[in-house]
């Protein structure tokens, strides 16, 4: 006979769980005691939201669900943003929350919220555990559901009395699950459409950026020699150093990479998930490009995405089968390759500019200079995300982590902490606006306690910069978007971290290098000037100033 909490922890060990992130409450005390004598490390965070972000990032980087733990009521509700983050971003995660006893009610309705109801629209599965004997099967089912395509968060609620209940039941062993493959007829139809196209173009979306797909996708591009671009969350799925790489669709329309979309007569959309803000692919009039959807699941039909053909099944197997049929039979579109040179030259314009406060182009350039090929940059959400998506070149998968699905602020620092825990020998940097950083800045203490080597770059403009920019673009008055900041150097030092302030553009690169060399947690505050937003992202794109034109082939 074992307590329910012991069964839960043993079931998690059975799934290979090594860490649980969160903040327990009194309803979790049996679970905490069971964890104390287990092989699983309990990582205390300073807010439940950060724990959920860390668990989701674990799922994103490993393909295995990260696990987070909270108490009932307010603690469980603090998981909801992280649940939405994982749900929209397709990151496997298990949330475990406590609850008052369900067989008695000595505290009446104190702190009781319907967490199952709250989690239902935010998860793939949510269950209250009503019997200790059901724990092994529910945990196994939760991990299965979380990892099946489309991956996402699941939730289990463990009431206090069920955690203490005794049961005699065996664990359920995991077993390998093979993903279904696409029908041969669908592959043949797609291959015929590609062979008939004169100017095919590949787009890689969020579902194409799974760790297991790096080799088959890279091989597909090499063998077919078809130019490719990616959405923001597809960035890095194929090496950004490829001579066929056209850029990232950081904006919905009019950016330079859209010249390639306009030129294409067929777009092979690999793993596009319309939960991510998409580029506008579909022709508004007859004669627009055809679209083939290659995905684990069928396409969601939207106004901006309604493909002409679908190949549904394991993406790795699909692109390998297509490469077998297409390899050596396609001639590169020379006009598209000429366009590539113009696009990349334009995007890299002014990357070495010496203005201060730092411009976004120079900021991205300097961060790229200090990060090795396998270094991981983790973005919070703000104006700078567009600049990193457009300008930061990735050469290894999952080395630029950004969120273009929920696009929540506050995730940058917890994401970087998780990335560093999983990759202790690689450089990891969090890039945060001053607004987003302060939403979870308390996790500096967690980073210090975990003895992480981590650099946090804070971009200071004392405003919610992206919304302020949109406010100006839409001709609204400048109102309600500015705030004050703490002294970030003193703030970092108060946690025992090391703070730095950049006072000249030439200081940024050496300061970042010195921070990585010294080890420990470093906070680097740099003033940023977003005046380039209007020049580059509005005026140039609106009027086509200096923009590349498709070559006449």
C-alpha positions, 0 to 999 in steps of 0.5 A: 500500500502506498499513499497517493502522493507516493504513487504520483511521484513514482509515476512521474519518475516512471516518465523520466521527470527530473525536475518540478517547478513551482510553489507548493501550498498546504494542500501539497504537503504530502506531495512535497514529502514524497518528492523529498525522498525521490530522485526528482528535484523540486525547484522553487520559483518566486511566482507560479507563472514563472514555473509554468513558463519554465515547464513549457520551455522544457517541453519546447526544447526536449519534446518531453513534458515539463512539470510544474506544481502549485497549490489551489485557488490563487496559485493554480490561477497563476498557472493560466497564462503559462497554460495558454503560452504552452497551449498556443505554442504547442509545448508539452507540459503537465500542471499539478495543482492541489485542492481541498479535501473532496470527501469532507469540507471542514473549511467550506468554500475557502480558497476553492475555485473551479480550476478544472473549469478554468483550465478546460479551454487552456489545456488538452486535458484536465482531470481531478484525481478522485481516487489514489488507485487511478493515479498511475493511469491518469499520469500515463494518459496525461503524458501521452496526451501532452506529447501527441501532435499537436503537443500542449499542456495538460492538468491534474488536480490532486485533492489533499485527502486523495494525496493521503489515501492509500492504494495498492496499484502498479505503475503503467509503463510507457511505450514507443508510439509511431506517428502516422505517415501521410498517404502515398497518394498525397505525397505523389500529388504534392510532388507533381505540383512541385515539379510543375511549379516554376518558382516554388518556395518553402515556408517553415512554421512553428510545427516544423521547428520540433527538435527531431525535424532538424535533420530531415528538413535540412536534408529536404532543402539541400536535396531539392534546392528550393529557397525557403523562409520561415515564420518567427516560430519556425526560425532556426528549423533549417540552418540560417546560413544556407544559401537558400535562406530568404529570411524571416516573415517578421511582419504580416505583409510588405516586408522584404521577404514578402517580395519572394512570396509575391514572386512564388507560384507555389508555396510549400508550407511545412508545419504552419500553425495559424495560431501564429500570426501568419504572413499573408500567403493566399492570393487575393485574386486569381493567379496567386500562389498555390499552397501545399500544407505539410503537417502533422494535422490537417490545416486550419482553414483561415482567411489568410491560409486555405491550402490547395493540397494537404499532406498530413502525417509525420513531417519528417517522413513526409519531407524525406519521401518528397525529397526522394521523389524530387531530388535532382529534378528541380532547377533553382529559380535564379530570380529568387536567388537574386532576390535573396541577395537584395533582401538580406542586404537590405535587412542588414542595413545599418547594423554597424551604426554608432548612434547612442542610445543603441539602435535595434539593428546595432543591438542585434548585430552586437548580440549575434557577435557575442553568441556562438553558433550554439548559444541560445537567445531567449526573447521576452515580448516587445518591439525588439522581437520583430528586429531579432526575428528579421535580423538575427541569423540562426545556424543551429535549431532552437537557438533563438527562442521567441513566442509568436503565438500567445506573445506574452510579456514576462516569459523571457527570463524564465525561458532563459533559466530553463534553457540554461538548466538544460544546456549548462555548457552553452551561452544563454542570454535573455533579452527583455524590454524593461516592461516585460522584465519587471513582470517576472524580475523576482526570478533573479533570486531563483537564478542566483539560488540555482547558481546559473551562468546567465546574462540578462540584457534589458532594453530601456525605453521606459515605455511599453514600446510596441504599443506606444509605437502602434499608438503613434502609427495609428495617429493616437496621442502619446498617452498611458504607455510610459513608466519609471524604472528602478536603478537596474544596476542596484536592483541586480546587486541587491539580489547578489547578481552583477549589474552593468549599465551601457553608456556608449554604443562601443561598450555593449559587446565588451560588457557582454563578453566580460559578463559571460567570461565572469560567470554568474548572473549578470544584468546589463541595462542598455538604452534603446532608441526605436526611432528606426521603427518608423523609418524601416518598418513603416516608411520604407515598407510603405513606399518601397524605398530602396527595396529589392525588386524581383529580377526579370527571369 
